[in-house]
Amino acid sequence: MEKKLKQIYEWVDNRVQLADLVKFMSKKYVPVHSRSIWYYFGGVSLFFFIIQVVTGILLLFYYKGSSDLAYESIRFTMSKVQFGWLIRSIHSWSANLFILSVFIHMFSVYFEKSYRNPREMTWVTGVIMFVLSLAFGFSGYLLPWNELAYFATKVGTDIVGAVPVVGDPLKYFLRGGDDVTGATLSRFFGFHVALFPGIFTFLLIVHLLLVQRQGMSEPMHLKNTAKEEKKTMPFFPNFMLRDLLLWLVVLNILAILAVFFPAELGLKADPLASAPAGIQPEWYFLFMFQTLKFLPAHVFFVEGEVLGVLLFGLAGVLWLLVPVWDRKSAKGQQNRLINYIGIFSVMFIIILTIIGWVLK
Amino acid sequence: MGIKMNYIPKLRLITIVLSIFIIQYTYAADDQCLSCHQGLDDKPSKLFIEDVHYKAGLSCSSCHGGNSNSDDMDLAMSKSNGFIGVPVSNSISEMCSKCHSDFDYMKKYNSNIHTNQFVKLKESVHGKLAVNGKGMMLQCITCHNAHGIKKANDPKSPVYPTNVPQTCNKCHGNATFMQSYNPAISVDQLTKYRTSVHGVLNSKGNIKVAECASCHGSHDIFSAKDVRSKVYKLNIPGTCSNCHSDKNYMKDFDIPTDQFAKYQNSVHGKAVFEKQDLSAPVCNDCHGNHGATPPGIESISKVCGSCHALNAELFSASPHKKAFDEKKYPECETCHGNHEILIAKDQLLGVDKGAICLKCHSENENQKGYLIAKEMKKLTDSLIVSDSIAKNMVFQAEQKGMDVEELKYKLREIHQARLEGRTIVHSFDEAKFKEVTTKGFKTSDTIITEAKAAVDEFYFRRYGLGVAVAVITFLIVMLFLYIKKIEKPKSL
């Protein structure tokens, strides 16, 4: 058996020079320190993305992207297709855990200031992928064409419409018309399974290549530690095996969640019905939604909702450009402001999400 | 002196009466319009002296304007004296309403006539614009006449109860005229009415029986589709009961007065009053309206069958039809009653206590029917049990979070079989009944099997998860040990 495997490896190696890759990976070392645990969330996010791709393709076998058939096709998948219920539940849970994992990964990178020179591009691609993850969630949420999804999309696209100047045309573009209709479903389906995955995959390749090329970022406090005192572990196989171990743990959690709390379908969307009480977006949009709800109708001469959207937009741009304006960290100096902003952001997101959840 | 004193009040009374007579005579004699037109021997003046208004002291000028005291025709009929000639279209009714809408004025004549008639007329279906576009389609004089107006309780009045049908028929019996307004209304209502109990008695001079105005109203008539109409579907039981539930009013007629009370309690009454169900039958759906007549023994199944068509058809083809006809049993009514028809529950069938079949069938008498009823009830009860088991199994699967929407939909088929059973029972044919119940049994078997499979699937998922978690955990442990092994410091 071992001999056979060796033969296969050699066959492939002769053609694509696998040995060079193995040599590269085995020469690559990952720093070991008290905060090494955060390194794994990038890998966990990648694992969830792979699960999303695989389960998403399986769901595509049966899904029909029209307002007449979408709901029925998912009901069929869940009730008639072997393990269809499991695939959909895993897709749904994995989507949520993916976003959670991306949140953790992004904030860990932020607090470690790993975005500093020379990893600015890695940060920028990562933040764009984070935004795309939210877009994946938003577009995928509508696809079952159920009551909750329909009205959540209506509210969500209405918020987009509040953006000054470009809001209305953008809302019209997203909806494919004045209202959320079958046209909206068709284009959200297109975004979800073609446009977003295409862009995301490209950014992911760039992101991973940069990580491999530049290696893992070391915490700033290790800068002055002597090279001999620094602990490391080989990327291959040690770090990869640990990654794999965590992936298996995550897979176990995912399986338990999918079986014990399977994804629900609810009632089919009825555009003529009134919106059910307590309509809310998915949890990862809740802090923004709740903030907009808390804002007064008018702040001076600006509409509260418009101001909220503008502030979130500004915060997003500043977040994306943090490697540019955080000059201190780039020079290797401590920047407490970054920590305060980070702590404020995390607290803000957690508290507003809890409030939004409680006030449901 | 005492005798004289007793005479004084009588003398006073005589003086007053004579004075009124003289004044009125003088006043009438002073009506130069009338005296002149009487000389011409025209119809209006002939009719007017019989008119209730003339007798009350009104003159021609009261409606036509002018100076009725002047014998100079030019002066009497001059515009400067307010002469308007013959009023046309709405000005006719407006002229009447000048007095008839004035409460204080009417009080002078000790009138008990309502003063809102004109308002009502304008709002009514007859107050709509006439096809000539000049005014209301109907004016006061259309029904009451112009110059020979009589009190409504005067047998000569066109609105006297026995004359009302003919008065209404002047327009409603005229096909050409009615086509201009509502071609959908039949023009043979009077003919039908004359065949009804009401119509027959009315033509014999009975003024208590219903005529057109009794049901449709007089000044406030609305289209039967209008919820304000007395003959709007949901208002009909109340309209009929105005007379038919009044014991005092109905004492001259030998019929009960509890129909409305019974009907209110019936399945039909509840549908009408509680659910506002316009498809449920009200009085006229069974008794007719213009040709109102109680259904006879032979016609009951036809009357009920106009809605319950299949039941009636099955009954007519069943062996019961002949037996009922021979014994003069009123078909549907024999088992279901008439005004107080209750929901036909399954308990009506069979040979248990409360079953209607026991009225005629027993173990000793008409035994064949007894056995069939017993078997049908057995099948019905079994289907109820199967339905209940199927529902319970579906509920169990649903409680476990399984998708049972399709099964819930299928449950309706069992319910449908039970409903069909209630219909097919009217054939009193055991084989046909079995055919229907078998459909229900088959569906319930399918549902129970599929619901059980859903419950099994639930446990399969749980066990499957257990196995998967165990395998993954095993891999985790093995991987963990392997990592430990490769990271173990190598001994020198």
Interface residues (C-beta under 8 A of the other chain):
Chain A: R75 M78 S79 W85 L86 M233 P237 N238 L241 R242 L244 L245 L248 V249 L251 N252 A255 I256 V259 F260 P262 L265
Chain B: G401 D403 E405 E406 R461 R462 G464 L465 A468 V469 I472 T473 L475 I476 L479 F480 Y482 I483 I486 E487
